Amino acid sequence: MEHHDRRHDGKLRAIADAQAAGLVRQGDPFDVMALVIAMSMAWSPVSNVYAATAEEPAELHEQRRTLLRESVRRAMAAG
């Protein structure tokens, strides 16, 4: 982890701790963080698929957050 930007140290430690506890799948903590961030940007203004806007219904945003949470949970769960 020494080769990554220090601003992520706390997040990377938290991921490594969760991996050690058997809660998060094994792999380089930076790679795990990068995958989660990439998934979270699916509807962001920089998305190359679709940029969500504040004009969309709140229910749609919540539906997307729920899908993201469940997808990250399943993708990153150990075992």
Backbone as JSON Lines, residues from 0, in Angstrom:
{"i":0,"aa":"M","n":[0.82,-1.2,0.0],"ca":[0.0,0.0,0.0],"c":[0.86,1.26,0.0]}
{"i":1,"aa":"E","n":[2.15,1.13,0.2],"ca":[3.0,2.31,0.31],"c":[3.04,3.15,-0.96]}
{"i":2,"aa":"H","n":[2.78,2.54,-2.1],"ca":[2.9,3.25,-3.36],"c":[1.66,4.07,-3.73]}
{"i":3,"aa":"H","n":[0.64,4.05,-2.92],"ca":[-0.58,4.79,-3.23],"c":[-0.62,6.13,-2.48]}
{"i":4,"aa":"D","n":[-1.42,7.01,-2.99],"ca":[-1.6,8.35,-2.43],"c":[-2.0,8.28,-0.95]}
{"i":5,"aa":"R","n":[-1.34,9.07,-0.1],"ca":[-1.57,9.03,1.35],"c":[-2.98,9.46,1.74]}
{"i":6,"aa":"R","n":[-3.68,10.2,0.91],"ca":[-5.02,10.66,1.3],"c":[-6.0,9.49,1.42]}
{"i":7,"aa":"H","n":[-5.61,8.35,0.89],"ca":[-6.47,7.17,0.96],"c":[-6.04,6.2,2.06]}
{"i":8,"aa":"D","n":[-5.03,6.55,2.83],"ca":[-4.49,5.63,3.84],"c":[-5.55,5.08,4.78]}
{"i":9,"aa":"G","n":[-6.42,5.93,5.3],"ca":[-7.45,5.48,6.22],"c":[-8.41,4.49,5.57]}
{"i":10,"aa":"K","n":[-8.81,4.77,4.34],"ca":[-9.71,3.87,3.62],"c":[-9.03,2.54,3.34]}
{"i":11,"aa":"L","n":[-7.77,2.6,2.93],"ca":[-7.05,1.38,2.62],"c":[-6.83,0.52,3.87]}
{"i":12,"aa":"R","n":[-6.56,1.17,4.98],"ca":[-6.42,0.43,6.25],"c":[-7.74,-0.23,6.64]}
{"i":13,"aa":"A","n":[-8.84,0.51,6.46],"ca":[-10.16,-0.04,6.79],"c":[-10.47,-1.25,5.91]}
{"i":14,"aa":"I","n":[-10.14,-1.17,4.65],"ca":[-10.36,-2.31,3.74],"c":[-9.49,-3.48,4.17]}
{"i":15,"aa":"A","n":[-8.21,-3.23,4.44],"ca":[-7.3,-4.31,4.87],"c":[-7.78,-4.94,6.17]}
{"i":16,"aa":"D","n":[-8.25,-4.13,7.1],"ca":[-8.78,-4.66,8.37],"c":[-10.01,-5.53,8.11]}
{"i":17,"aa":"A","n":[-10.89,-5.08,7.22],"ca":[-12.09,-5.86,6.9],"c":[-11.71,-7.16,6.19]}
{"i":18,"aa":"Q","n":[-10.67,-7.12,5.38],"ca":[-10.19,-8.34,4.74],"c":[-9.64,-9.31,5.79]}
{"i":19,"aa":"A","n":[-8.85,-8.79,6.71],"ca":[-8.27,-9.62,7.77],"c":[-9.35,-10.24,8.65]}
{"i":20,"aa":"A","n":[-10.46,-9.54,8.8],"ca":[-11.58,-10.05,9.6],"c":[-12.48,-10.99,8.8]}
{"i":21,"aa":"G","n":[-12.17,-11.18,7.53],"ca":[-12.96,-12.08,6.69],"c":[-14.25,-11.49,6.18]}
{"i":22,"aa":"L","n":[-14.36,-10.16,6.19],"ca":[-15.6,-9.5,5.75],"c":[-15.56,-9.06,4.3]}
{"i":23,"aa":"V","n":[-14.37,-8.79,3.79],"ca":[-14.19,-8.29,2.42],"c":[-13.27,-9.23,1.67]}
{"i":24,"aa":"R","n":[-13.57,-9.46,0.42],"ca":[-12.77,-10.38,-0.39],"c":[-11.31,-9.96,-0.42]}
{"i":25,"aa":"Q","n":[-10.45,-10.92,-0.61],"ca":[-9.03,-10.66,-0.68],"c":[-8.67,-9.97,-1.99]}
{"i":26,"aa":"G","n":[-7.58,-9.26,-1.98],"ca":[-7.08,-8.53,-3.13],"c":[-6.41,-7.27,-2.63]}
{"i":27,"aa":"D","n":[-5.68,-6.63,-3.48],"ca":[-5.02,-5.39,-3.1],"c":[-6.09,-4.39,-2.64]}
{"i":28,"aa":"P","n":[-5.97,-3.87,-1.42],"ca":[-6.97,-2.92,-0.93],"c":[-7.21,-1.74,-1.87]}
{"i":29,"aa":"F","n":[-6.16,-1.26,-2.54],"ca":[-6.34,-0.16,-3.49],"c":[-7.23,-0.59,-4.64]}
{"i":30,"aa":"D","n":[-7.05,-1.81,-5.13],"ca":[-7.88,-2.31,-6.23],"c":[-9.33,-2.46,-5.8]}
{"i":31,"aa":"V","n":[-9.55,-2.93,-4.58],"ca":[-10.92,-3.04,-4.05],"c":[-11.55,-1.65,-4.0]}
{"i":32,"aa":"M","n":[-10.81,-0.68,-3.45],"ca":[-11.33,0.68,-3.36],"c":[-11.63,1.24,-4.76]}
{"i":33,"aa":"A","n":[-10.73,1.01,-5.7],"ca":[-10.92,1.53,-7.06],"c":[-12.17,0.95,-7.71]}
{"i":34,"aa":"L","n":[-12.42,-0.34,-7.49],"ca":[-13.62,-0.96,-8.05],"c":[-14.89,-0.38,-7.45]}
{"i":35,"aa":"V","n":[-14.89,-0.18,-6.14],"ca":[-16.07,0.39,-5.48],"c":[-16.31,1.81,-5.98]}
{"i":36,"aa":"I","n":[-15.26,2.6,-6.09],"ca":[-15.4,3.97,-6.59],"c":[-15.92,3.95,-8.03]}
{"i":37,"aa":"A","n":[-15.39,3.07,-8.86],"ca":[-15.85,2.99,-10.25],"c":[-17.34,2.65,-10.31]}
{"i":38,"aa":"M","n":[-17.76,1.7,-9.47],"ca":[-19.18,1.35,-9.44],"c":[-20.03,2.54,-9.0]}
{"i":39,"aa":"S","n":[-19.53,3.29,-8.04],"ca":[-20.3,4.42,-7.52],"c":[-20.45,5.54,-8.53]}
{"i":40,"aa":"M","n":[-19.62,5.54,-9.55],"ca":[-19.66,6.61,-10.55],"c":[-20.52,6.26,-11.76]}
{"i":41,"aa":"A","n":[-21.27,5.18,-11.68],"ca":[-22.07,4.72,-12.82],"c":[-23.01,5.8,-13.34]}
{"i":42,"aa":"W","n":[-23.58,6.61,-12.45],"ca":[-24.52,7.64,-12.87],"c":[-23.99,9.04,-12.6]}
{"i":43,"aa":"S","n":[-22.7,9.17,-12.39],"ca":[-22.12,10.47,-12.07],"c":[-22.01,11.34,-13.31]}
{"i":44,"aa":"P","n":[-21.73,12.63,-13.13],"ca":[-21.55,13.52,-14.28],"c":[-20.41,13.1,-15.2]}
{"i":45,"aa":"V","n":[-19.46,12.3,-14.7],"ca":[-18.35,11.85,-15.55],"c":[-18.59,10.47,-16.13]}
{"i":46,"aa":"S","n":[-19.76,9.91,-15.91],"ca":[-20.07,8.58,-16.44],"c":[-20.06,8.61,-17.96]}
{"i":47,"aa":"N","n":[-19.51,7.54,-18.54],"ca":[-19.56,7.45,-20.0],"c":[-20.8,6.68,-20.47]}
{"i":48,"aa":"V","n":[-21.68,6.37,-19.51],"ca":[-22.91,5.66,-19.83],"c":[-24.12,6.58,-19.71]}
{"i":49,"aa":"Y","n":[-24.27,7.19,-18.52],"ca":[-25.43,8.05,-18.28],"c":[-25.15,8.97,-17.11]}
{"i":50,"aa":"A","n":[-25.35,10.23,-17.27],"ca":[-25.15,11.21,-16.2],"c":[-26.49,11.58,-15.59]}
{"i":51,"aa":"A","n":[-26.68,11.17,-14.34],"ca":[-27.91,11.51,-13.63],"c":[-27.94,13.01,-13.35]}
{"i":52,"aa":"T","n":[-29.13,13.53,-13.18],"ca":[-29.28,14.96,-12.87],"c":[-30.17,15.14,-11.64]}
{"i":53,"aa":"A","n":[-30.08,16.32,-11.07],"ca":[-30.91,16.64,-9.9],"c":[-32.38,16.74,-10.28]}
{"i":54,"aa":"E","n":[-32.69,16.89,-11.54],"ca":[-34.08,17.0,-11.98],"c":[-34.8,15.66,-11.99]}
{"i":55,"aa":"E","n":[-34.08,14.57,-11.89],"ca":[-34.72,13.25,-11.88],"c":[-35.41,13.03,-10.53]}
{"i":56,"aa":"P","n":[-36.43,12.21,-10.52],"ca":[-37.17,11.96,-9.26],"c":[-36.27,11.38,-8.17]}
{"i":57,"aa":"A","n":[-36.53,11.79,-6.94],"ca":[-35.76,11.29,-5.79],"c":[-35.87,9.77,-5.7]}
{"i":58,"aa":"E","n":[-37.02,9.22,-6.04],"ca":[-37.2,7.77,-5.98],"c":[-36.22,7.05,-6.9]}
{"i":59,"aa":"L","n":[-35.95,7.64,-8.05],"ca":[-35.01,7.04,-9.0],"c":[-33.59,7.04,-8.42]}
{"i":60,"aa":"H","n":[-33.22,8.15,-7.78],"ca":[-31.89,8.22,-7.15],"c":[-31.78,7.18,-6.03]}
{"i":61,"aa":"E","n":[-32.83,7.03,-5.25],"ca":[-32.81,6.04,-4.16],"c":[-32.75,4.62,-4.72]}
{"i":62,"aa":"Q","n":[-33.46,4.37,-5.81],"ca":[-33.43,3.06,-6.45],"c":[-32.0,2.75,-6.91]}
{"i":63,"aa":"R","n":[-31.32,3.73,-7.47],"ca":[-29.94,3.53,-7.92],"c":[-29.0,3.31,-6.74]}
{"i":64,"aa":"R","n":[-29.18,4.08,-5.66],"ca":[-28.34,3.89,-4.46],"c":[-28.53,2.49,-3.89]}
{"i":65,"aa":"T","n":[-29.77,2.02,-3.87],"ca":[-30.05,0.68,-3.36],"c":[-29.37,-0.37,-4.23]}
{"i":66,"aa":"L","n":[-29.48,-0.23,-5.53],"ca":[-28.83,-1.15,-6.45],"c":[-27.31,-1.13,-6.26]}
{"i":67,"aa":"L","n":[-26.74,0.06,-6.12],"ca":[-25.3,0.18,-5.91],"c":[-24.88,-0.49,-4.61]}
{"i":68,"aa":"R","n":[-25.59,-0.21,-3.51],"ca":[-25.25,-0.81,-2.21],"c":[-25.25,-2.33,-2.29]}
{"i":69,"aa":"E","n":[-26.3,-2.89,-2.86],"ca":[-26.42,-4.34,-2.96],"c":[-25.35,-4.92,-3.88]}
{"i":70,"aa":"S","n":[-25.08,-4.24,-4.96],"ca":[-24.05,-4.73,-5.9],"c":[-22.66,-4.71,-5.27]}
{"i":71,"aa":"V","n":[-22.33,-3.63,-4.57],"ca":[-21.03,-3.54,-3.89],"c":[-20.95,-4.61,-2.81]}
{"i":72,"aa":"R","n":[-22.0,-4.76,-2.04],"ca":[-22.0,-5.76,-0.97],"c":[-21.73,-7.15,-1.53]}
{"i":73,"aa":"R","n":[-22.42,-7.5,-2.6],"ca":[-22.24,-8.83,-3.2],"c":[-20.87,-8.98,-3.85]}
{"i":74,"aa":"A","n":[-20.42,-7.96,-4.52],"ca":[-19.13,-8.04,-5.22],"c":[-17.95,-8.09,-4.27]}
{"i":75,"aa":"M","n":[-18.06,-7.42,-3.14],"ca":[-16.91,-7.29,-2.25],"c":[-16.95,-8.21,-1.03]}
{"i":76,"aa":"A","n":[-18.04,-8.94,-0.86],"ca":[-18.14,-9.84,0.29],"c":[-17.14,-10.99,0.16]}
{"i":77,"aa":"A","n":[-16.53,-11.34,1.26],"ca":[-15.59,-12.46,1.27],"c":[-16.33,-13.77,1.03]}
{"i":78,"aa":"G","n":[-15.63,-14.71,0.44],"ca":[-16.17,-16.05,0.31],"c":[-16.9,-16.29,-0.93]}
